[in-house]
Amino acid sequence: MEKVKSFFCDYGGLDVVGDYESDRSVLNFWKLDSSVSASEKLIRFADHKAGSLRLVKYHNTEQKHIRSSQNPWDIGGIMDINLRVPEVAQTFDEIRDLGWHGLSDPLLQKMGPFELYDILMKGYDDIIIAFTHRVQPPLELPEGYKIPSHVYNSSLTVKNLEETQDFYVNKLGFSLLNEYEVKKDAPIENMFNIPMNMIEDITCKANIFSLDGTRDVMFQACEFEGVTGKDFSSLAIPPNRGLLMYRCEVENVEAYYDSLLEKGIQMHQPLQEITIEPYGKVNCFALLSPDGVWWEFLEMNN
């Protein structure tokens, strides 16, 4: 816990805004044995409440890595989170000295309407973070931070992008912001570390989604055509280690829950009251995506 906190806070400049012991109601909600406990740290960039990161350290339980020795084209769970940095090459050099390593050297990428420097780096608990600097259209970042960013984006690798879009848009009601493809026409280095003699035969198709229609916090689902990897779909559950889940606040959670039931969505945990610090009592339910991503939707009890 301290090592990971140190990276985001001592190096990156983010703040610990809460230090908690997980409430028993949350541990029950996560289907954990009564002997299990957990410690939490809530990390936030400045006053940006959306896109916060919650570190959880479980005690008295066996754990697996969610995406052990992962590659970006392996399906299941959460592949990465995205953080903005002022200069990718400098970040690359600095955090390599902290023990992280890149899947490639920093590369200039064209992704839909955006041009950016991007580097996927693997760190603690086999997680991957994409550190990005947007070149076009330009984006001004706050000064004085190594990581001047909330978690603004995240990536899932899925079996079937068409089925994924149907699940998130037609079932859950999310907004589709953008669709794009990445296909190289020459055997060149690429951010996914796909062998150069294979890269011309592989297409990465991606959809970018948003819960509220804005680009403040997004996630993208990616399908890699032409390469087959491992399937981690069954492992993205507590208390396993890695990028574990998304937790989202919604308005009128009971009506949203009922609407999903009417659409035939299978719930992993039904709507119930639990206690999540620092919010106190919340009404919350959980579901799993077709590729094993754990989603929690909650509304605070005022």
TAFEN-V544817 format. One record per residue. N is the residue number from 1. RES is the residue in three letters. SS is DSSP state (hx for helix, st for strand, lp for the rest). PSI is psi in degrees with one decimal (* if undefined). Layout:
n	res	ss	psi
N	RES	SS	PSI
N	RES	SS	PSI
This chain:
n	res	ss	psi
1	MET	lp	-46.2
2	GLU	hx	-37.6
3	LYS	hx	-45.2
4	VAL	hx	-41.8
5	LYS	hx	-41.1
6	SER	hx	-38.5
7	PHE	hx	-51.9
8	PHE	hx	-34.9
9	CYS	hx	-56.0
10	ASP	hx	-41.1
11	TYR	hx	-54.9
12	GLY	lp	-27.5
13	GLY	lp	4.8
14	LEU	lp	168.0
15	ASP	st	140.1
16	VAL	st	114.7
17	VAL	st	-1.0
18	GLY	st	143.3
19	ASP	st	113.7
20	TYR	st	161.9
21	GLU	st	131.6
22	SER	lp	133.2
23	ASP	lp	147.5
24	ARG	hx	-32.7
25	SER	hx	-34.3
26	VAL	hx	-43.3
27	LEU	hx	-36.5
28	ASN	hx	-41.0
29	PHE	hx	-34.3
30	TRP	lp	4.8
31	LYS	lp	42.0
32	LEU	lp	148.8
33	ASP	lp	155.1
34	SER	lp	-18.3
35	SER	lp	-11.3
36	VAL	lp	137.5
37	SER	st	171.0
38	ALA	st	145.6
39	SER	st	147.3
40	GLU	st	146.5
41	LYS	st	127.5
42	LEU	st	122.3
43	ILE	st	136.9
44	ARG	st	146.5
45	PHE	st	116.9
46	ALA	lp	-129.4
47	ASP	lp	20.1
48	HIS	st	99.2
49	LYS	st	-34.4
50	ALA	st	149.6
51	GLY	st	28.1
52	SER	st	165.9
53	LEU	st	127.7
54	ARG	st	119.1
55	LEU	st	134.5
56	VAL	st	127.1
57	LYS	st	114.8
58	TYR	st	148.7
59	HIS	st	145.4
60	ASN	lp	42.6
61	THR	lp	152.2
62	GLU	lp	147.6
63	GLN	lp	151.6
64	LYS	lp	160.9
65	HIS	st	134.8
66	ILE	lp	-48.8
67	ARG	lp	70.6
68	SER	lp	130.0
69	SER	lp	44.9
70	GLN	lp	155.2
71	ASN	lp	154.6
72	PRO	lp	-26.9
73	TRP	lp	-1.8
74	ASP	lp	135.9
75	ILE	st	158.9
76	GLY	lp	139.4
77	GLY	lp	-160.6
78	ILE	lp	120.6
79	MET	lp	-43.6
80	ASP	st	168.6
81	ILE	st	155.8
82	ASN	st	134.0
83	LEU	st	140.1
84	ARG	st	144.4
85	VAL	lp	156.1
86	PRO	lp	-23.5
87	GLU	lp	113.2
88	VAL	hx	-42.9
89	ALA	hx	-40.6
90	GLN	hx	-44.2
91	THR	hx	-43.8
92	PHE	hx	-48.7
93	ASP	hx	-42.0
94	GLU	hx	-42.9
95	ILE	hx	-15.0
96	ARG	hx	-36.5
97	ASP	lp	-17.6
98	LEU	lp	-0.4
99	GLY	lp	0.1
100	TRP	lp	162.3
101	HIS	st	149.9
102	GLY	st	151.3
103	LEU	lp	-16.6
104	SER	lp	178.9
105	ASP	lp	163.8
106	PRO	lp	135.1
107	LEU	st	147.0
108	LEU	st	124.1
109	GLN	st	148.8
110	LYS	st	114.1
111	MET	st	101.0
112	GLY	lp	-127.1
113	PRO	lp	1.9
114	PHE	st	144.8
115	GLU	st	127.5
116	LEU	st	153.7
117	TYR	st	135.7
118	ASP	st	140.8
119	ILE	st	127.0
120	LEU	st	125.9
121	MET	st	135.6
122	LYS	st	132.5
123	GLY	lp	-136.9
124	TYR	hx	143.3
125	ASP	hx	27.7
126	ASP	hx	23.3
127	ILE	lp	156.4
128	ILE	st	134.6
129	ILE	st	133.3
130	ALA	st	115.5
131	PHE	st	124.4
132	THR	st	151.6
133	HIS	st	114.7
134	ARG	st	126.0
135	VAL	st	-47.9
136	GLN	st	133.5
137	PRO	lp	145.9
138	PRO	lp	150.1
139	LEU	lp	120.2
140	GLU	lp	131.5
141	LEU	lp	151.2
142	PRO	lp	144.7
143	GLU	lp	158.7
144	GLY	lp	8.3
145	TYR	lp	144.4
146	LYS	lp	-35.4
147	ILE	lp	84.8
148	PRO	lp	63.7
149	SER	lp	140.1
150	HIS	lp	174.6
151	VAL	lp	98.6
152	TYR	lp	-15.2
153	ASN	st	165.0
154	SER	st	156.8
155	SER	st	139.7
156	LEU	st	139.3
157	THR	st	124.9
158	VAL	lp	161.7
159	LYS	lp	-46.3
160	ASN	lp	111.4
161	LEU	hx	-33.9
162	GLU	hx	-44.8
163	GLU	hx	-36.7
164	THR	hx	-44.2
165	GLN	hx	-40.5
166	ASP	hx	-41.8
167	PHE	hx	-48.8
168	TYR	hx	-35.4
169	VAL	hx	-55.3
170	ASN	hx	-29.0
171	LYS	hx	-55.9
172	LEU	lp	-17.5
173	GLY	lp	19.8
174	PHE	lp	166.2
175	SER	st	137.5
176	LEU	st	114.7
177	LEU	st	-36.4
178	ASN	st	152.4
179	GLU	st	137.0
180	TYR	st	165.8
181	GLU	st	146.8
182	VAL	st	116.4
183	LYS	lp	125.5
184	LYS	lp	142.7
185	ASP	lp	15.3
186	ALA	lp	154.3
187	PRO	lp	82.7
188	ILE	lp	164.9
189	GLU	lp	146.9
190	ASN	lp	156.3
191	MET	lp	-20.1
192	PHE	lp	-3.2
193	ASN	lp	30.3
194	ILE	lp	134.0
195	PRO	lp	138.7
196	MET	lp	-28.2
197	ASN	lp	-7.0
198	MET	lp	-17.3
199	ILE	hx	-30.3
200	GLU	hx	-18.2
201	ASP	hx	6.5
202	ILE	lp	134.0
203	THR	st	128.4
204	CYS	st	112.3
205	LYS	st	138.7
206	ALA	st	142.7
207	ASN	st	135.2
208	ILE	st	127.5
209	PHE	st	158.0
210	SER	st	144.3
211	LEU	lp	-37.6
212	ASP	lp	6.8
213	GLY	lp	-3.2
214	THR	lp	172.7
215	ARG	lp	14.9
216	ASP	lp	-46.1
217	VAL	lp	119.7
218	MET	st	173.1
219	PHE	st	154.2
220	GLN	st	142.8
221	ALA	st	132.5
222	CYS	st	138.3
223	GLU	st	127.5
224	PHE	st	108.6
225	GLU	st	126.8
226	GLY	lp	-1.3
227	VAL	lp	139.7
228	THR	lp	129.0
229	GLY	lp	-162.3
230	LYS	lp	164.7
231	ASP	st	110.8
232	PHE	lp	13.9
233	SER	lp	-29.1
234	SER	lp	-2.8
235	LEU	lp	-10.2
236	ALA	lp	62.2
237	ILE	lp	151.4
238	PRO	lp	143.6
239	PRO	lp	30.1
240	ASN	lp	159.1
241	ARG	st	137.6
242	GLY	lp	-158.4
243	LEU	lp	110.0
244	LEU	lp	-46.5
245	MET	st	167.6
246	TYR	st	138.5
247	ARG	st	123.8
248	CYS	st	135.6
249	GLU	st	134.8
250	VAL	lp	158.1
251	GLU	lp	137.6
252	ASN	lp	64.9
253	VAL	hx	-31.2
254	GLU	hx	-43.2
255	ALA	hx	-39.2
256	TYR	hx	-43.8
257	TYR	hx	-46.9
258	ASP	hx	-38.0
259	SER	hx	-35.0
260	LEU	hx	-38.0
261	LEU	hx	-40.8
262	GLU	hx	-26.3
263	LYS	lp	1.9
264	GLY	lp	15.7
265	ILE	lp	130.1
266	GLN	lp	126.5
267	MET	st	138.4
268	HIS	st	-34.2
269	GLN	st	129.6
270	PRO	st	165.6
271	LEU	st	128.3
272	GLN	st	167.2
273	GLU	st	127.3
274	ILE	st	170.2
275	THR	st	116.6
276	ILE	st	117.8
277	GLU	lp	142.6
278	PRO	lp	16.2
279	TYR	lp	-18.1
280	GLY	st	-144.5
281	LYS	st	131.4
282	VAL	st	154.5
283	ASN	st	127.4
284	CYS	st	146.1
285	PHE	st	162.9
286	ALA	st	145.9
287	LEU	st	162.5
288	LEU	st	137.8
289	SER	lp	169.4
290	PRO	lp	-23.4
291	ASP	lp	24.2
292	GLY	lp	30.4
293	VAL	lp	125.0
294	TRP	st	120.1
295	TRP	st	132.9
296	GLU	st	132.6
297	PHE	st	130.9
298	LEU	st	158.5
299	GLU	st	132.9
300	MET	st	143.1
301	ASN	lp	113.6
302	ASN	lp	*
